[in-house]
């Protein structure tokens, strides 16, 4: 082994090690607020008022589960978590189903005005949510959907579909035509072709889209604040109401905020492999 080659390999390993150390430090720095929120959720209000969350690192005896016991008896927070699930799950499933069907249609079906209609879908990507709040509020009020769970689900579905159609259409369009033609020659209809061929091949992109849509709906507060039932709000609005009504109610806010953050993290890590595969496939294509 020549000396220059050995030096080059050592330099490459050192650079790789430095990058890994930097990434680990960046991840720890990014997770620091989450760690602080987690520890705060196990501290009493008195301890939090007398010092920061880091005091638990030197005095772990101060940690208690009393806050979570109180949270489970707070019907506003526990009910809001269920309300958020009732909004996020249907809004995600509707976007995945409708977006997949529309993406396949735009990619492989021939119909009049297909390209122009797809341009309209692309144009809807730039429409901000704030523009639609007033007119959609008036529409929902006229048809009886204002301050209902169905209204919030429909709003999230409508604004999630343009991106879903755009993403899945581009992904489905990269499927080899020969594969689809072979399935058609075997007698597969469009629905069977979509279910047996297109969906399995597009599973990574669909999983990535599902994660994005679920996180967006779960963490949303603006749409929920406008359209959700004020008596049965989702968790983001419920926590905001706790801040407004009980400014020092940290024993409810901290565990409630942490629980509302845990669910998206669980969803992300549960589908992490599909998410990475979908992102990488989209980057290559």
C-alpha positions, 0 to 999 in steps of 0.5 A: 500500500502506497503512502499517499493512498494510505494518507488519503484513506485516513483523511477520508475516514477522519472526514467521515467521522467528523461528519458523523459527529456533527450529525449526532450533535445536530440531532441532539441540539434539534432534540433538546427542546423535545427533551426539555418538554418531556422532563417538564411534563414530569415536574410539578408547577412549583419546581418549574416556577423555581427553576428550569427543567434541567434541575431534574438532571441533578435531582431526579427525585423531583420527577413525578407522574402526577401531571399525567394523572391530572391530564387523564382526568382533564376531559378537554385534553383527552377528548381533543386527542380523540377529536384530532384522530377523528380529523387526521385519519379520514383526511389522510385516507381520503387524500391517499385514495383520491390522490392515487386514483387521480394520479393514475388517471393523469398519468396513464388514462387518455381523456379530453383536456387532461393536460390542461386540467393537470395544469389547473391542479398544479396551479392550485398548489400555490393557493394559500390556505388563508385565501380560502378561509372566508369563502369556505366559511360562508359555504360551510355555513350555508350547507351546515358544515361549519364547526363540524368535524366533517367540514375540517376533514373536507377542507384538509382533503381539498387542500391536500389533494393538489400536492397529492395528485402532482406527486403521485402522477409524476411517480406513476408516470415513471412506471414502465409502459411495457409492464402496464401493457403486459397486464392489459394483454393478460386481461386486466382492467383499469381498476385491477391494473391499478390495484395489482400493479400500480399501487404496489409499485407506488407504495413508497410514494403513497406512504411518504405522502401519507406521512406528510398529510397526517403530520400537516393535519395533526399539527394544524391549528389555523384551520381547526381554529376556524372550522372546528367545533369550539365545544369539541376542538382538536388538541392544538386548539384545546392547548391554545385554550388552556393557555388563554384561560389558565396561563399557569396551568403548566401541569396540563400544558406540558404533558398535553403538548408532549402527547400531541407530539408523540403521535406524529413521531410514532407515525413517522418512525413506524413508516420511516423505511417507506418514507426514505424509499419514497423520497429516494425514488422520487429523487432518482426519478 
